[in-house]
Amino acid sequence: MDYDAIIVGAGHNGLVASCYLALRGLKVLVLERRNVVGGAAVTEELWPGYKISRLSYSYSLFSPKIVSDLHLDQVGLEVVSSDTELFVPFEDGRYLIVWSDPHRTVKEISRYSERDAKSYLEFEEYWRRVGAALGELMLSPPLDLTSLLTLSQLTDATKILRHVGELMETSRFLRAFSSHFSQPREAIDVLRTLAFMSVHDFLSEYFESEEVRAAFVPRGLIGTMVGPRTPGSAYVLAHHMMGESTGKSSSWGYLKGGMGALSLALASRASALGVHLMLGAEVQEISVKDGKVSGVRLKDGRFFQSRVVLCNASPKHMVELVGREKVGEEYAKAIDRFKDQGCVLKFNAAISELPDYRALPGKQVGPQHSGITSISPTEDYAERAFDEAKYGRFSKEPVLRVVHHSVHDPSMAPPGHHTVSIFALYFPYHHRWDSMKEEATDAVVDALSIFAPNFRSSIVHQETLTPLDLEREFRLPRGNIFHGEITPDQMFSFRPAPGWSGYRTPVKGLYLCGSGAHPGGGVTGAPGHNAAMIVLKDLGLN
Ligand SMILES: Cc1cc2nc3c(=O)[nH]c(=O)nc-3n(C[C@H](O)[C@H](O)[C@H](O)COP(=O)(O)OP(=O)(O)OC[C@H]3O[C@@H](n4cnc5c(N)ncnc54)[C@H](O)[C@@H]3O)c2cc1C
């Protein structure tokens, strides 16, 4: 046998899994088709002197437990927090800043509504508790609902014991949640909110001011084909409020060196643990013999044997690599149903000066450049942007999230210059993007220029990544940034499909370890960690 474990893909989750397996003495090979590690957590020098976080742009969700287990702070991982969380300019020339200091935010919000200023601390406290519960759920496999239902139909003692065993494996999941909500009614209410509510309805319970709601709404839309009034969008908000990587709950920070610095730290730790890392190595087939995985074949024809294979690529890509007949038609169809339409366009640029906002003028670094600038001045603006995509077009007035990594790490741009990373919604996958890229780019640049008129002329170099580019260059299925939508119908026990939430697949020895598995997308490291734990258990090592 060449290896104990082969991992298809060196996304951050594949790298996390490789480290945990190597820590237990396994001989591990990671195969990555690109010439750089990290998948969607990557920094590349696109133009001389400008280092760009090409896809993911902000650090919040990565598990502090993984940082500590793998001592990532000793291999170059350096988090930069900012005093500013959000800067939201409005069309009438006013603005709202969400500071990382909640008391400063209370004061800021009181300019819009005294009542909302009072609600803000309650809102923070709610997310501190829900975030803590969700944070714990991230690091264990979700409850196995099929075992739960099967159990009630069984009379045979041996079978009952097996199902109880399977339930025990996932019961930490429920315990984590109940430990943060001692009142069962309170816990059920949180479940109701996350499973069924829209981000608009949820925010309306706390805030009467349109401006305050507009500031928080985009976190409920990130990367997902939902609008502010779509049921389930409250979960998308929760998904982006559960992070504590910066040391403060629900806060978003940055990394020295951009998001790729995390992947480089993981790769460095993996190499030190003896993991073999092969770049430019595209897997063409995951091989199966007698119902069990036997290894992988690369595009260049090389074959490597392995006891187990973990797939960091998306669930749909995994089915393609192994073959529908090998996983069985029932599983293949369940994965076909996994919604993965992408709707994100990423615009990266080198700029000669920072945006000079009409609402808060200045080209020197200020709070308006140090957090995420949110271009979505009203909830209706975001709803209209979504409507256009819903009816088959792309948003002419898109929702934007704008970040300047060079503000947090000046080594990312030449002196006096800056980088800008713009995450834009909604740009559905199904357009003829090769001929529409220019028009879409213009919509993004115009949307920011309305608020910062110097933006267009400040651009020195630029790249636009449409959903089609995200699929072609990064293998994100249909450009979906999370390998599959993070709506409640596809989370927890339903990810990637009901009955298959535990990382295992119908092929013995083949596992999912990327964002298509629980707890979904974002730079969390959790799918990689959890899949490694299941593999170790199946190999009798955990
Ligand atoms: C534009 C954008 C912005 C985002 N912003 C944020 C953000 O700010 N913060 C955040 O937390 N999250 C963000 N996300 C989401 C987050 O980046 C992803 O969910 C996460 O990085 C996915 O990690 P992964 O390891 O599961 O998969 P990936 O990063 O997709 O890695 C999978 C790897 O497998 C490789 N691969 C695929 N097929 C093969 C094959 N056949 N052979 C060999 N290798 C293969 C791929 O090349 C890739 O390197 C963003 C994503 C995008 C696209």
The ligand as a MOL file (V3000), in Angstrom:
LIG
                    3D

  0  0  0     0  0            999 V3000
M  V30 BEGIN CTAB
M  V30 COUNTS 53 58 0 0 0
M  V30 BEGIN ATOM
M  V30 1 C -15.2410 34.6790 -3.7260 0
M  V30 2 C -15.2800 33.9770 -2.3890 0
M  V30 3 C -15.2770 34.7230 -1.2170 0
M  V30 4 C -15.3540 34.0900 0.0190 0
M  V30 5 N -15.2330 34.8340 1.1640 0
M  V30 6 C -15.0910 34.2050 2.3460 0
M  V30 7 C -14.6690 34.9330 3.4990 0
M  V30 8 O -14.3830 36.1280 3.4370 0
M  V30 9 N -14.5470 34.2540 4.6660 0
M  V30 10 C -14.8260 32.9220 4.7640 0
M  V30 11 O -14.7320 32.3620 5.8670 0
M  V30 12 N -15.2000 32.2030 3.6680 0
M  V30 13 C -15.3000 32.8030 2.4690 0
M  V30 14 N -15.5820 32.0870 1.3400 0
M  V30 15 C -15.8980 30.6470 1.4530 0
M  V30 16 C -14.6520 29.8250 1.7170 0
M  V30 17 O -13.5380 30.4120 1.0840 0
M  V30 18 C -14.8330 28.3890 1.2060 0
M  V30 19 O -16.0460 27.8630 1.6900 0
M  V30 20 C -13.6820 27.5160 1.6900 0
M  V30 21 O -12.4390 28.1400 1.4700 0
M  V30 22 C -13.7360 26.1810 0.9950 0
M  V30 23 O -12.6930 25.3870 1.5010 0
M  V30 24 P -12.5550 23.8480 1.1510 0
M  V30 25 O -11.2340 23.4040 1.6350 0
M  V30 26 O -13.7500 23.1120 1.6460 0
M  V30 27 O -12.6540 23.7620 -0.4420 0
M  V30 28 P -11.7970 24.5070 -1.5930 0
M  V30 29 O -11.1610 25.7180 -1.0740 0
M  V30 30 O -12.7240 24.6420 -2.7470 0
M  V30 31 O -10.6740 23.4650 -1.9240 0
M  V30 32 C -10.8610 22.3360 -2.7320 0
M  V30 33 C -9.5380 22.0550 -3.4300 0
M  V30 34 O -9.6480 20.8490 -4.1720 0
M  V30 35 C -8.9370 21.0340 -5.3930 0
M  V30 36 N -9.4450 20.0410 -6.3450 0
M  V30 37 C -10.7030 19.9690 -6.8430 0
M  V30 38 N -10.7860 18.9310 -7.6840 0
M  V30 39 C -9.5680 18.3400 -7.7010 0
M  V30 40 C -9.0350 17.2210 -8.3980 0
M  V30 41 N -9.7740 16.4980 -9.2500 0
M  V30 42 N -7.7370 16.8880 -8.1880 0
M  V30 43 C -6.9690 17.6040 -7.3290 0
M  V30 44 N -7.4220 18.6880 -6.6650 0
M  V30 45 C -8.7080 19.0350 -6.8430 0
M  V30 46 C -9.2510 22.4630 -5.7620 0
M  V30 47 O -8.3310 22.9800 -6.7070 0
M  V30 48 C -9.1570 23.1520 -4.4110 0
M  V30 49 O -7.8530 23.5790 -4.1430 0
M  V30 50 C -15.4640 32.6840 0.0870 0
M  V30 51 C -15.4230 31.9310 -1.0870 0
M  V30 52 C -15.3080 32.5650 -2.3140 0
M  V30 53 C -15.2470 31.7400 -3.5680 0
M  V30 END ATOM
M  V30 BEGIN BOND
M  V30 1 1 1 2
M  V30 2 1 2 3
M  V30 3 2 2 52
M  V30 4 2 3 4
M  V30 5 1 4 5
M  V30 6 1 4 50
M  V30 7 2 5 6
M  V30 8 1 6 7
M  V30 9 1 6 13
M  V30 10 2 7 8
M  V30 11 1 7 9
M  V30 12 1 9 10
M  V30 13 2 10 11
M  V30 14 1 10 12
M  V30 15 2 12 13
M  V30 16 1 13 14
M  V30 17 1 14 15
M  V30 18 1 14 50
M  V30 19 1 15 16
M  V30 20 1 16 17
M  V30 21 1 16 18
M  V30 22 1 18 19
M  V30 23 1 18 20
M  V30 24 1 20 21
M  V30 25 1 20 22
M  V30 26 1 22 23
M  V30 27 1 23 24
M  V30 28 2 24 25
M  V30 29 1 24 26
M  V30 30 1 24 27
M  V30 31 1 27 28
M  V30 32 2 28 29
M  V30 33 1 28 30
M  V30 34 1 28 31
M  V30 35 1 31 32
M  V30 36 1 32 33
M  V30 37 1 33 34
M  V30 38 1 33 48
M  V30 39 1 34 35
M  V30 40 1 35 36
M  V30 41 1 35 46
M  V30 42 1 36 37
M  V30 43 1 36 45
M  V30 44 2 37 38
M  V30 45 1 38 39
M  V30 46 1 39 40
M  V30 47 2 39 45
M  V30 48 1 40 41
M  V30 49 2 40 42
M  V30 50 1 42 43
M  V30 51 2 43 44
M  V30 52 1 44 45
M  V30 53 1 46 47
M  V30 54 1 46 48
M  V30 55 1 48 49
M  V30 56 2 50 51
M  V30 57 1 51 52
M  V30 58 1 52 53
M  V30 END BOND
M  V30 END CTAB
M  END
